[in-house]
């Protein structure tokens, strides 16, 4: 069963790898995953507070 899934995934990935939106989504997903790992495992309280401040500043600039 897993080989069937892997083959299906490979076909899906091969057909979509040329699509720029797919690349962007994949990149965003990787960044998001890395950020979650950092926040959940490695970040200190000070780093999280700094991150929260940066997010607030960025939101103020946008809106």
Residue pairs with C-beta under 8 A, 6 or more apart in sequence:
16 22
17 23
39 48
39 51
43 51
